Amino acid sequence: MGLFDFLLAKKQTAAVAKDRLRIIVAHERAGRGGPDYLPMLQRELLEVIRKYVNVDVEAVKVDVVKEGQHDVLDISVALPDAPGSTPAQA
């Protein structure tokens, strides 16, 4: 047992902490489900659609779908069936 053996333990502890941090970051990225801009894009699309048709907040869905090597932006809008669903013009 050498005088500086306690320094080796810190190196192992640092490596373990680094590995744990990598796992946490990878888990957070995988759990996110999509890019950070999707909620903002969904709100902006809803604002534009509401200029022409009265729709509910849940009527607009924005997702990123992986198709092969490409990411595809999937936008779904549920339009109302009622004929009087257009906003009042000023």
N, C-alpha and C positions, 0 to 999 in steps of 0.2 A: 504494500500500500504506500503510494507516494504522497508527497506533500500536496501536489496539485491534482489529485484524483477528483476532487470536488468540481473542478472546472469541466471535466469530461461529462459529468452528469448534466450540466447546464446545456451542453451542446446537444445531448440526446433529448432533453426537455424541449429545447427550441425546435428541433426537428419534428417532434411529436405535435407541438403547438402549430407549427407551420402546416403540417399535414391536416390537422383538424380544421384549420382556417380554410384550406383549399376545399375540403369536403363541405363546409358550411356555405361557402360562396357558390360552389357548384349546385348545391341543393336550392339555394335562393334563386339562382338563375333558372333552374329547371322548373321551379314552382311558380314562377312569375307567369308563365303561359304566353307571353307575347311581349312585344316591344313596349317601351314606356309611353310612346305617343298614342297608343290605341284609345285610351279613355278621352283624351283631348280630341282626337279625330272623330270619335263617336259623337261628342257634344257638338262639334262644328257641323257635322253632317245633319244632325237633328235640327239645328238652327236653320240651315238652308232648306231642308225639307218642309219645315213648319211655315216657311214663307208662302208655300203653295198649297199645302195640305195639312189639316189638323191631325197630328199623330201623337201617340203616347210616347213617353220616354222609353218604354220597353220595346217599342216598335222597330227601333234601329239596333241591329246587332253587327258588330265589327269583330272579325277574328282573322288570325293568320294561320293558314293551313299549309302544311308541308306536302308538296307534290313532287316526288322524286328529289331532285337537287334544288328545286325552286320553292321559295316561299310565296304563297298566293294570298292576297288580301281578299277575304270573303266578306261582302257587305250584304246584309239582308234587311229589307224594309217591308214591314207589314202595313199595307195601305188599308184604310177603312173602306167598307162597302157602301156606305151611305152617300147618296148623290149630293147632299148639302154639306159636305165635309170641307169645303174650301174656306179659307179664312176671309173675313170681311174686308173688303177693299175700302180704303179711306178716300 
